[in-house]
Amino acid sequence: MSPTELLWALVGLFLTIGGTLVEASIASPAWVWSQQGIQVYSLHTSFQVGAVLLISCLGGKNAGVLSQIAYILLGLAWLPVFTSGGGWGYFREPGFGYLLGFVPGAWLCGTLAFRSAPRLETLGLSCLGGLGVIHGVGLVYLGANYALGWLSVETMPVVQAVLDYTLSPLPAQLAIVCAVSLFAYGLRHLLFY
């Protein structure tokens, strides 16, 4: 692994930790600004997934994977970097599978983002692929959690868990994919790679 990839991995680790704390928002459309001013609307999700996809689009698959492995290990080592803290007990959380999905999601996004010269469409599709993998791994982990009895249906029904962890945040995460694609496109052209 090159020093540049290690630097990107470190940046990715800090972005993912910071993204957990930052709520994603959008501004009102420009044509409304003259009447009501600029208003900001919350997307009711953090920028955590956006950080995973952004570092993969900028640093590549190795930097993306390394940063996410470091993030998960820090959280399991009882550092409160996850949304609800940290520690080994997170294995039994329904959302932990989505965190595990960050690793293969970062790998796929970084792989696709560097297959050709940066184009907005390519970066957008790589982010969509990474997001799909994150949700796919999360759904498989949810199913395994319920099948192994780690989570009881009395605590949270399966349908509610799928709604809370996949369907509800998905529209906001699709908006984040658009923002990440634009930002990565601009930065890659600015940095000449």
TORPA-4810 file (N, C-alpha, C, O; in nm, 3 decimals):
<nodes>
NODE_1_0.085_-0.118_0.000_0.000_0.000_0.000_0.089_0.124_0.000_0.185_0.132_0.078_M
NODE_2_0.058_0.217_-0.086_0.141_0.337_-0.100_0.113_0.436_0.013_0.008_0.430_0.077_S
NODE_3_0.207_0.528_0.038_0.184_0.630_0.141_0.061_0.717_0.110_-0.008_0.762_0.201_P
NODE_4_0.035_0.738_-0.018_-0.082_0.817_-0.055_-0.210_0.746_-0.014_-0.304_0.808_0.037_T
NODE_5_-0.215_0.614_-0.036_-0.333_0.538_0.004_-0.349_0.536_0.156_-0.461_0.542_0.206_E
NODE_6_-0.239_0.529_0.228_-0.246_0.535_0.374_-0.299_0.670_0.422_-0.377_0.677_0.517_L
NODE_7_-0.254_0.775_0.355_-0.303_0.908_0.391_-0.454_0.919_0.363_-0.529_0.971_0.446_L
NODE_8_-0.497_0.869_0.247_-0.640_0.870_0.214_-0.718_0.785_0.315_-0.830_0.821_0.352_W
NODE_9_-0.661_0.673_0.358_-0.728_0.588_0.456_-0.746_0.662_0.588_-0.851_0.651_0.652_A
NODE_10_-0.645_0.736_0.629_-0.655_0.814_0.753_-0.761_0.922_0.739_-0.841_0.944_0.830_L
NODE_11_-0.761_0.989_0.625_-0.864_1.090_0.599_-1.003_1.025_0.602_-1.098_1.080_0.657_V
NODE_12_-1.013_0.906_0.541_-1.140_0.834_0.539_-1.188_0.796_0.678_-1.307_0.802_0.707_G
NODE_13_-1.095_0.755_0.763_-1.132_0.721_0.900_-1.189_0.843_0.971_-1.293_0.833_1.036_L
NODE_14_-1.122_0.957_0.960_-1.171_1.078_1.025_-1.303_1.126_0.963_-1.391_1.174_1.034_F
NODE_15_-1.316_1.112_0.832_-1.442_1.151_0.768_-1.558_1.063_0.814_-1.668_1.112_0.837_L
NODE_16_-1.533_0.934_0.828_-1.639_0.843_0.870_-1.680_0.872_1.014_-1.799_0.874_1.047_T
NODE_17_-1.582_0.894_1.101_-1.614_0.929_1.240_-1.690_1.061_1.245_-1.791_1.072_1.314_I
NODE_18_-1.641_1.160_1.173_-1.709_1.290_1.168_-1.845_1.280_1.102_-1.940_1.347_1.144_G
NODE_19_-1.856_1.197_0.998_-1.984_1.180_0.929_-2.091_1.120_1.016_-2.210_1.141_0.992_G
NODE_20_-2.050_1.044_1.117_-2.145_0.987_1.212_-2.211_1.097_1.294_-2.326_1.084_1.336_T
NODE_21_-2.139_1.205_1.315_-2.187_1.315_1.399_-2.259_1.424_1.321_-2.327_1.508_1.381_L
NODE_22_-2.245_1.425_1.188_-2.301_1.533_1.106_-2.429_1.486_1.038_-2.431_1.384_0.969_V
NODE_23_-2.534_1.561_1.060_-2.662_1.528_0.997_-2.665_1.586_0.856_-2.635_1.704_0.835_E
NODE_24_-2.702_1.503_0.761_-2.710_1.548_0.622_-2.834_1.637_0.603_-2.941_1.608_0.657_A
NODE_25_-2.817_1.743_0.527_-2.925_1.839_0.503_-2.920_1.887_0.359_-2.818_1.873_0.291_S
NODE_26_-3.029_1.942_0.314_-3.034_2.005_0.182_-3.090_2.146_0.199_-3.163_2.175_0.294_I
NODE_27_-3.056_2.233_0.105_-3.107_2.370_0.106_-3.230_2.379_0.018_-3.250_2.298_-0.073_A
NODE_28_-3.311_2.477_0.044_-3.428_2.501_-0.039_-3.382_2.540_-0.180_-3.272_2.590_-0.196_S
NODE_29_-3.466_2.517_-0.280_-3.428_2.552_-0.418_-3.402_2.702_-0.433_-3.458_2.784_-0.360_P
NODE_30_-3.318_2.736_-0.529_-3.277_2.876_-0.549_-3.394_2.967_-0.580_-3.394_3.084_-0.540_A
NODE_31_-3.495_2.918_-0.651_-3.607_3.004_-0.689_-3.695_3.041_-0.569_-3.781_3.128_-0.581_W
NODE_32_-3.675_2.978_-0.455_-3.750_3.009_-0.334_-3.676_3.110_-0.246_-3.736_3.171_-0.158_V
NODE_33_-3.548_3.129_-0.270_-3.465_3.213_-0.185_-3.513_3.358_-0.180_-3.507_3.421_-0.074_W
NODE_34_-3.561_3.410_-0.290_-3.603_3.551_-0.292_-3.728_3.573_-0.208_-3.749_3.682_-0.156_S
NODE_35_-3.812_3.471_-0.195_-3.937_3.486_-0.119_-3.919_3.451_0.029_-3.972_3.522_0.115_Q
NODE_36_-3.846_3.344_0.059_-3.837_3.295_0.196_-3.695_3.294_0.252_-3.676_3.266_0.370_Q
NODE_37_-3.598_3.323_0.170_-3.460_3.311_0.213_-3.414_3.166_0.201_-3.493_3.078_0.166_G
NODE_38_-3.289_3.142_0.230_-3.235_3.007_0.222_-3.280_2.929_0.346_-3.255_2.970_0.459_I
NODE_39_-3.345_2.818_0.322_-3.387_2.732_0.433_-3.319_2.597_0.418_-3.301_2.547_0.307_Q
NODE_40_-3.281_2.539_0.530_-3.212_2.411_0.530_-3.306_2.306_0.588_-3.368_2.328_0.692_V
NODE_41_-3.316_2.192_0.519_-3.403_2.084_0.561_-3.318_1.960_0.592_-3.232_1.921_0.514_Y
NODE_42_-3.344_1.900_0.706_-3.272_1.781_0.746_-3.317_1.661_0.663_-3.435_1.650_0.629_S
NODE_43_-3.223_1.573_0.632_-3.255_1.448_0.562_-3.276_1.333_0.661_-3.303_1.220_0.621_L
NODE_44_-3.264_1.362_0.790_-3.285_1.265_0.898_-3.193_1.143_0.888_-3.233_1.031_0.919_H
NODE_45_-3.072_1.166_0.844_-2.969_1.063_0.842_-2.833_1.131_0.856_-2.819_1.250_0.827_T
NODE_46_-2.735_1.056_0.900_-2.602_1.114_0.913_-2.529_1.106_0.779_-2.578_1.044_0.684_S
NODE_47_-2.414_1.168_0.772_-2.333_1.168_0.650_-2.232_1.053_0.650_-2.138_1.052_0.571_F
NODE_48_-2.253_0.956_0.739_-2.160_0.844_0.754_-2.143_0.765_0.625_-2.030_0.739_0.584_Q
NODE_49_-2.250_0.726_0.561_-2.242_0.650_0.436_-2.178_0.736_0.328_-2.100_0.686_0.246_V
NODE_50_-2.209_0.865_0.328_-2.147_0.956_0.232_-1.996_0.962_0.247_-1.923_0.971_0.149_G
NODE_51_-1.949_0.957_0.372_-1.804_0.959_0.396_-1.738_0.832_0.342_-1.630_0.839_0.285_A
NODE_52_-1.804_0.718_0.360_-1.750_0.591_0.308_-1.738_0.598_0.156_-1.635_0.560_0.100_V
NODE_53_-1.842_0.646_0.091_-1.842_0.652_-0.055_-1.744_0.757_-0.106_-1.677_0.736_-0.207_L
NODE_54_-1.736_0.870_-0.038_-1.647_0.977_-0.082_-1.501_0.934_-0.076_-1.426_0.958_-0.171_L
NODE_55_-1.460_0.872_0.033_-1.320_0.833_0.044_-1.287_0.725_-0.057_-1.173_0.719_-0.105_I
NODE_56_-1.382_0.641_-0.091_-1.359_0.538_-0.192_-1.345_0.600_-0.331_-1.265_0.553_-0.411_S
NODE_57_-1.423_0.703_-0.359_-1.414_0.771_-0.488_-1.286_0.853_-0.500_-1.235_0.873_-0.611_C
NODE_58_-1.234_0.901_-0.389_-1.114_0.984_-0.392_-0.985_0.905_-0.371_-0.884_0.932_-0.437_L
NODE_59_-0.987_0.809_-0.280_-0.865_0.736_-0.246_-0.854_0.598_-0.306_-0.746_0.538_-0.304_G
NODE_60_-0.963_0.545_-0.359_-0.961_0.413_-0.419_-1.004_0.304_-0.322_-1.036_0.329_-0.206_G
NODE_61_-1.003_0.181_-0.374_-1.055_0.068_-0.297_-0.971_0.038_-0.173_-1.028_0.010_-0.068_K
NODE_62_-0.839_0.043_-0.183_-0.755_0.010_-0.067_-0.773_0.109_0.046_-0.786_0.070_0.162_N
NODE_63_-0.774_0.236_0.013_-0.793_0.339_0.116_-0.932_0.328_0.178_-0.948_0.343_0.299_A
NODE_64_-1.032_0.303_0.094_-1.168_0.289_0.145_-1.183_0.171_0.238_-1.242_0.183_0.346_G
NODE_65_-1.130_0.056_0.199_-1.140_-0.064_0.282_-1.063_-0.047_0.412_-1.115_-0.079_0.519_V
NODE_66_-0.941_0.002_0.405_-0.859_0.018_0.525_-0.923_0.115_0.624_-0.924_0.089_0.744_L
NODE_67_-0.977_0.225_0.573_-1.040_0.322_0.663_-1.162_0.262_0.732_-1.187_0.293_0.849_S
NODE_68_-1.237_0.179_0.663_-1.358_0.121_0.723_-1.326_0.008_0.819_-1.396_-0.009_0.919_Q
NODE_69_-1.223_-0.069_0.791_-1.180_-0.171_0.887_-1.132_-0.103_1.015_-1.165_-0.148_1.126_I
NODE_70_-1.055_0.004_1.001_-1.008_0.078_1.119_-1.126_0.136_1.196_-1.126_0.134_1.319_A
NODE_71_-1.226_0.188_1.126_-1.344_0.245_1.190_-1.419_0.139_1.272_-1.456_0.164_1.386_Y
NODE_72_-1.440_0.022_1.214_-1.512_-0.084_1.284_-1.432_-0.133_1.403_-1.488_-0.156_1.510_I
NODE_73_-1.301_-0.150_1.387_-1.218_-0.195_1.499_-1.216_-0.093_1.613_-1.219_-0.131_1.730_L
NODE_74_-1.211_0.036_1.579_-1.216_0.139_1.683_-1.349_0.132_1.759_-1.351_0.143_1.882_L
NODE_75_-1.457_0.114_1.687_-1.588_0.105_1.752_-1.602_-0.018_1.838_-1.662_-0.012_1.946_G
NODE_76_-1.548_-0.130_1.793_-1.556_-0.253_1.873_-1.463_-0.247_1.993_-1.481_-0.322_2.089_L
NODE_77_-1.363_-0.159_1.989_-1.270_-0.143_2.101_-1.326_-0.044_2.205_-1.249_0.015_2.280_A
NODE_78_-1.454_-0.027_2.208_-1.526_0.055_2.305_-1.505_0.205_2.289_-1.537_0.281_2.381_W
NODE_79_-1.452_0.249_2.178_-1.448_0.393_2.152_-1.585_0.431_2.094_-1.634_0.362_2.004_L
NODE_80_-1.646_0.536_2.142_-1.784_0.567_2.100_-1.791_0.635_1.962_-1.834_0.749_1.951_P
NODE_81_-1.748_0.563_1.858_-1.749_0.621_1.724_-1.873_0.580_1.645_-1.904_0.642_1.542_V
NODE_82_-1.946_0.478_1.690_-2.069_0.438_1.623_-2.182_0.531_1.667_-2.167_0.606_1.764_F
NODE_83_-2.292_0.526_1.599_-2.405_0.613_1.630_-2.451_0.599_1.775_-2.483_0.698_1.839_T
NODE_84_-2.453_0.476_1.826_-2.498_0.452_1.964_-2.384_0.410_2.056_-2.406_0.335_2.151_S
NODE_85_-2.266_0.457_2.030_-2.153_0.425_2.117_-2.056_0.329_2.053_-2.008_0.354_1.942_G
NODE_86_-2.024_0.219_2.122_-1.930_0.121_2.072_-1.922_0.003_2.164_-1.996_-0.004_2.263_G
NODE_87_-1.835_-0.091_2.135_-1.815_-0.209_2.218_-1.856_-0.337_2.147_-1.920_-0.333_2.042_G
NODE_88_-1.820_-0.450_2.207_-1.850_-0.581_2.148_-1.999_-0.609_2.139_-2.043_-0.687_2.055_W
NODE_89_-2.077_-0.547_2.224_-2.222_-0.566_2.221_-2.286_-0.518_2.091_-2.401_-0.553_2.062_G
NODE_90_-2.214_-0.441_2.016_-2.267_-0.390_1.889_-2.293_-0.503_1.789_-2.370_-0.486_1.694_Y
NODE_91_-2.230_-0.620_1.809_-2.256_-0.733_1.721_-2.404_-0.770_1.721_-2.456_-0.821_1.621_F
NODE_92_-2.471_-0.745_1.831_-2.613_-0.781_1.843_-2.707_-0.668_1.804_-2.829_-0.681_1.815_R
NODE_93_-2.651_-0.559_1.760_-2.733_-0.446_1.714_-2.781_-0.474_1.572_-2.704_-0.524_1.490_E
NODE_94_-2.905_-0.443_1.540_-2.953_-0.469_1.404_-2.879_-0.388_1.297_-2.872_-0.431_1.182_P
NODE_95_-2.826_-0.273_1.333_-2.755_-0.190_1.237_-2.610_-0.226_1.215_-2.544_-0.167_1.129_G
NODE_96_-2.556_-0.322_1.291_-2.414_-0.356_1.279_-2.382_-0.415_1.142_-2.271_-0.396_1.092_F
NODE_97_-2.474_-0.485_1.082_-2.450_-0.541_0.949_-2.426_-0.434_0.844_-2.351_-0.455_0.749_G
NODE_98_-2.489_-0.319_0.862_-2.468_-0.209_0.769_-2.327_-0.153_0.786_-2.262_-0.114_0.689_Y
NODE_99_-2.279_-0.150_0.911_-2.140_-0.109_0.935_-2.043_-0.208_0.872_-1.943_-0.167_0.814_L
NODE_100_-2.072_-0.338_0.884_-1.989_-0.438_0.819_-1.992_-0.421_0.667_-1.893_-0.447_0.598_L
NODE_101_-2.106_-0.379_0.615_-2.121_-0.355_0.472_-2.036_-0.241_0.420_-2.014_-0.230_0.299_G
NODE_102_-1.986_-0.155_0.510_-1.899_-0.046_0.468_-1.773_-0.099_0.400_-1.723_-0.038_0.306_F
NODE_103_-1.722_-0.213_0.447_-1.596_-0.266_0.393_-1.613_-0.311_0.247_-1.542_-0.260_0.161_V
NODE_104_-1.705_-0.405_0.216_-1.719_-0.442_0.075_-1.780_-0.329_-0.009_-1.753_-0.320_-0.129_P
NODE_105_-1.862_-0.244_0.053_-1.917_-0.130_-0.020_-1.809_-0.033_-0.063_-1.811_0.019_-0.174_G
NODE_106_-1.713_-0.007_0.027_-1.600_0.080_-0.005_-1.513_0.017_-0.113_-1.465_0.086_-0.204_A
NODE_107_-1.494_-0.114_-0.104_-1.412_-0.183_-0.205_-1.476_-0.172_-0.343_-1.409_-0.137_-0.440_W
NODE_108_-1.605_-0.200_-0.353_-1.671_-0.194_-0.484_-1.674_-0.051_-0.538_-1.646_-0.029_-0.655_L
NODE_109_-1.707_0.044_-0.453_-1.712_0.184_-0.496_-1.576_0.231_-0.544_-1.565_0.294_-0.650_C
NODE_110_-1.471_0.200_-0.468_-1.336_0.241_-0.506_-1.287_0.172_-0.632_-1.217_0.232_-0.713_G
NODE_111_-1.324_0.045_-0.649_-1.286_-0.028_-0.770_-1.350_0.033_-0.893_-1.283_0.057_-0.993_T
NODE_112_-1.480_0.057_-0.885_-1.552_0.112_-1.001_-1.513_0.257_-1.030_-1.510_0.298_-1.146_L
NODE_113_-1.482_0.333_-0.926_-1.449_0.475_-0.945_-1.316_0.495_-1.017_-1.295_0.599_-1.079_A
NODE_114_-1.228_0.396_-1.010_-1.096_0.411_-1.071_-1.076_0.321_-1.193_-0.963_0.298_-1.236_F
NODE_115_-1.184_0.270_-1.248_-1.172_0.188_-1.369_-1.142_0.271_-1.493_-1.081_0.222_-1.588_R
NODE_116_-1.185_0.395_-1.492_-1.162_0.483_-1.607_-1.142_0.625_-1.555_-1.146_0.651_-1.434_S
NODE_117_-1.120_0.716_-1.647_-1.106_0.857_-1.609_-1.233_0.902_-1.538_-1.342_0.854_-1.569_A
NODE_118_-1.220_0.993_-1.442_-1.338_1.033_-1.365_-1.443_1.103_-1.451_-1.418_1.206_-1.513_P
NODE_119_-1.559_1.043_-1.453_-1.677_1.102_-1.516_-1.787_1.102_-1.412_-1.791_1.014_-1.326_R
NODE_120_-1.874_1.197_-1.420_-1.980_1.209_-1.321_-2.067_1.082_-1.317_-2.105_1.036_-1.210_L
NODE_121_-2.096_1.028_-1.433_-2.180_0.907_-1.440_-2.111_0.788_-1.375_-2.173_0.712_-1.302_E
NODE_122_-1.982_0.774_-1.402_-1.905_0.662_-1.347_-1.899_0.672_-1.195_-1.918_0.573_-1.125_T
NODE_123_-1.873_0.791_-1.144_-1.867_0.809_-1.000_-2.004_0.787_-0.936_-2.013_0.728_-0.828_L
NODE_124_-2.108_0.833_-1.001_-2.244_0.811_-0.950_-2.280_0.664_-0.945_-2.337_0.617_-0.846_G
NODE_125_-2.247_0.591_-1.051_-2.275_0.447_-1.052_-2.189_0.371_-0.951_-2.236_0.274_-0.892_L
NODE_126_-2.065_0.414_-0.932_-1.981_0.347_-0.831_-2.037_0.370_-0.691_-2.035_0.279_-0.608_S
NODE_127_-2.087_0.490_-0.666_-2.148_0.517_-0.535_-2.277_0.437_-0.517_-2.303_0.384_-0.409_C
NODE_128_-2.357_0.427_-0.621_-2.479_0.346_-0.613_-2.447_0.199_-0.588_-2.515_0.132_-0.510_L
NODE_129_-2.342_0.149_-0.654_-2.300_0.012_-0.630_-2.255_-0.010_-0.487_-2.293_-0.108_-0.423_G
NODE_130_-2.175_0.083_-0.435_-2.131_0.074_-0.296_-2.246_0.080_-0.198_-2.250_0.004_-0.101_G
NODE_131_-2.342_0.169_-0.223_-2.460_0.181_-0.137_-2.542_0.052_-0.142_-2.593_0.007_-0.039_L
NODE_132_-2.556_-0.007_-0.261_-2.629_-0.133_-0.273_-2.564_-0.245_-0.194_-2.633_-0.324_-0.130_G
NODE_133_-2.432_-0.251_-0.197_-2.361_-0.354_-0.120_-2.379_-0.331_0.030_-2.399_-0.427_0.104_V
NODE_134_-2.371_-0.207_0.074_-2.390_-0.176_0.217_-2.526_-0.226_0.263_-2.537_-0.291_0.367_I
NODE_135_-2.629_-0.194_0.186_-2.764_-0.237_0.224_-2.782_-0.388_0.210_-2.852_-0.450_0.290_H
NODE_136_-2.720_-0.447_0.110_-2.729_-0.592_0.093_-2.669_-0.666_0.212_-2.730_-0.759_0.265_G
NODE_137_-2.550_-0.627_0.253_-2.485_-0.690_0.369_-2.567_-0.663_0.495_-2.582_-0.752_0.580_V
NODE_138_-2.619_-0.543_0.508_-2.701_-0.511_0.625_-2.826_-0.596_0.633_-2.864_-0.640_0.742_G
NODE_139_-2.891_-0.619_0.520_-3.011_-0.702_0.519_-2.980_-0.848_0.550_-3.055_-0.914_0.621_L
NODE_140_-2.869_-0.898_0.496_-2.829_-1.036_0.527_-2.798_-1.049_0.676_-2.837_-1.148_0.738_V
NODE_141_-2.731_-0.951_0.732_-2.698_-0.954_0.876_-2.825_-0.947_0.960_-2.836_-1.016_1.061_Y
NODE_142_-2.921_-0.865_0.919_-3.049_-0.860_0.990_-3.116_-0.996_0.990_-3.163_-1.044_1.093_L
NODE_143_-3.120_-1.059_0.872_-3.181_-1.191_0.862_-3.111_-1.293_0.951_-3.176_-1.373_1.018_G
NODE_144_-2.978_-1.289_0.951_-2.901_-1.381_1.035_-2.925_-1.353_1.183_-2.935_-1.446_1.263_A
NODE_145_-2.935_-1.226_1.220_-2.963_-1.189_1.359_-3.094_-1.249_1.408_-3.101_-1.304_1.518_N
NODE_146_-3.197_-1.239_1.326_-3.327_-1.294_1.365_-3.325_-1.446_1.361_-3.385_-1.511_1.447_Y
NODE_147_-3.258_-1.504_1.263_-3.253_-1.651_1.253_-3.177_-1.713_1.370_-3.214_-1.820_1.418_A
NODE_148_-3.071_-1.648_1.416_-2.991_-1.700_1.527_-3.050_-1.664_1.664_-3.001_-1.710_1.767_L
NODE_149_-3.152_-1.582_1.664_-3.216_-1.545_1.790_-3.145_-1.434_1.865_-3.176_-1.411_1.982_G
NODE_150_-3.052_-1.366_1.802_-2.984_-1.254_1.869_-3.079_-1.138_1.891_-3.069_-1.065_1.989_W
NODE_151_-3.171_-1.123_1.799_-3.277_-1.024_1.814_-3.409_-1.099_1.816_-3.431_-1.190_1.736_L
NODE_152_-3.496_-1.060_1.904_-3.626_-1.126_1.907_-3.726_-1.040_1.831_-3.714_-0.918_1.824_S
NODE_153_-3.822_-1.105_1.775_-3.926_-1.034_1.701_-4.007_-0.946_1.796_-4.065_-0.846_1.755_V
NODE_154_-4.010_-0.984_1.925_-4.082_-0.902_2.023_-4.011_-0.768_2.043_-4.077_-0.666_2.064_E
NODE_155_-3.878_-0.767_2.036_-3.802_-0.643_2.052_-3.829_-0.549_1.936_-3.865_-0.433_1.956_T
NODE_156_-3.811_-0.599_1.816_-3.836_-0.522_1.695_-3.872_-0.622_1.584_-3.791_-0.708_1.550_M
NODE_157_-3.991_-0.611_1.529_-4.028_-0.702_1.420_-3.933_-0.687_1.300_-3.877_-0.580_1.277_P
NODE_158_-3.917_-0.794_1.225_-3.826_-0.795_1.110_-3.864_-0.686_1.011_-3.777_-0.614_0.961_V
NODE_159_-3.991_-0.673_0.983_-4.037_-0.573_0.886_-4.002_-0.433_0.934_-3.962_-0.348_0.855_V
NODE_160_-4.018_-0.409_1.064_-3.983_-0.277_1.120_-3.834_-0.250_1.109_-3.793_-0.138_1.079_Q
NODE_161_-3.752_-0.353_1.132_-3.606_-0.337_1.121_-3.566_-0.304_0.978_-3.482_-0.216_0.956_A
NODE_162_-3.625_-0.372_0.881_-3.595_-0.344_0.740_-3.640_-0.202_0.705_-3.571_-0.130_0.633_V
NODE_163_-3.755_-0.163_0.755_-3.804_-0.028_0.729_-3.711_0.076_0.792_-3.677_0.175_0.726_L
NODE_164_-3.670_0.056_0.917_-3.588_0.153_0.988_-3.446_0.164_0.933_-3.389_0.273_0.928_D
NODE_165_-3.388_0.051_0.893_-3.246_0.050_0.856_-3.219_0.053_0.706_-3.108_0.086_0.664_Y
NODE_166_-3.319_0.021_0.624_-3.296_0.023_0.479_-3.391_0.118_0.407_-3.345_0.210_0.339_T
NODE_167_-3.521_0.098_0.421_-3.615_0.175_0.339_-3.626_0.321_0.380_-3.632_0.408_0.293_L
NODE_168_-3.629_0.350_0.508_-3.642_0.490_0.553_-3.522_0.576_0.516_-3.542_0.687_0.465_S
NODE_169_-3.398_0.531_0.540_-3.284_0.618_0.506_-3.247_0.618_0.358_-3.166_0.701_0.316_P
NODE_170_-3.303_0.528_0.278_-3.259_0.515_0.139_-3.279_0.641_0.055_-3.186_0.679_-0.016_L
NODE_171_-3.395_0.709_0.058_-3.407_0.832_-0.022_-3.302_0.937_0.014_-3.245_1.001_-0.074_P
NODE_172_-3.277_0.955_0.143_-3.175_1.052_0.186_-3.037_1.008_0.140_-2.956_1.091_0.099_A
NODE_173_-3.010_0.879_0.147_-2.880_0.829_0.104_-2.862_0.841_-0.046_-2.750_0.858_-0.094_Q
NODE_174_-2.970_0.833_-0.121_-2.961_0.857_-0.266_-2.926_1.003_-0.296_-2.851_1.031_-0.389_L
NODE_175_-2.980_1.094_-0.216_-2.942_1.235_-0.230_-2.795_1.255_-0.194_-2.725_1.333_-0.259_A
NODE_176_-2.748_1.183_-0.092_-2.608_1.190_-0.053_-2.519_1.135_-0.164_-2.411_1.189_-0.189_I
NODE_177_-2.563_1.028_-0.230_-2.488_0.973_-0.343_-2.468_1.078_-0.452_-2.360_1.090_-0.508_V
NODE_178_-2.572_1.155_-0.480_-2.561_1.262_-0.581_-2.458_1.367_-0.537_-2.375_1.409_-0.617_C
NODE_179_-2.465_1.408_-0.411_-2.372_1.509_-0.361_-2.229_1.456_-0.362_-2.136_1.527_-0.401_A
NODE_180_-2.210_1.332_-0.318_-2.076_1.272_-0.315_-2.020_1.262_-0.456_-1.902_1.291_-0.478_V
NODE_181_-2.102_1.221_-0.551_-2.056_1.208_-0.689_-2.008_1.342_-0.745_-1.903_1.350_-0.807_S
NODE_182_-2.085_1.446_-0.722_-2.047_1.580_-0.769_-1.919_1.628_-0.701_-1.829_1.681_-0.767_L
NODE_183_-1.912_1.609_-0.570_-1.795_1.655_-0.494_-1.670_1.578_-0.536_-1.564_1.638_-0.556_F
NODE_184_-1.681_1.447_-0.549_-1.566_1.364_-0.589_-1.523_1.399_-0.732_-1.403_1.403_-0.760_A
NODE_185_-1.617_1.424_-0.819_-1.586_1.461_-0.957_-1.505_1.591_-0.959_-1.402_1.600_-1.025_Y
NODE_186_-1.553_1.690_-0.885_-1.482_1.818_-0.879_-1.344_1.806_-0.817_-1.248_1.864_-0.869_G
NODE_187_-1.333_1.733_-0.709_-1.204_1.718_-0.642_-1.103_1.638_-0.726_-0.985_1.671_-0.729_L
NODE_188_-1.151_1.535_-0.791_-1.057_1.456_-0.873_-1.005_1.538_-0.990_-0.889_1.523_-1.030_R
NODE_189_-1.088_1.625_-1.046_-1.040_1.712_-1.153_-0.948_1.821_-1.098_-0.850_1.859_-1.162_H
NODE_190_-0.980_1.871_-0.980_-0.899_1.973_-0.916_-0.760_1.918_-0.880_-0.660_1.987_-0.892_L
NODE_191_-0.757_1.792_-0.835_-0.633_1.729_-0.794_-0.562_1.659_-0.911_-0.456_1.600_-0.893_L
NODE_192_-0.619_1.666_-1.031_-0.561_1.612_-1.154_-0.540_1.461_-1.152_-0.433_1.415_-1.193_F
NODE_193_-0.637_1.384_-1.105_-0.625_1.239_-1.116_-0.758_1.173_-1.134_-0.766_1.051_-1.145_Y
</nodes>
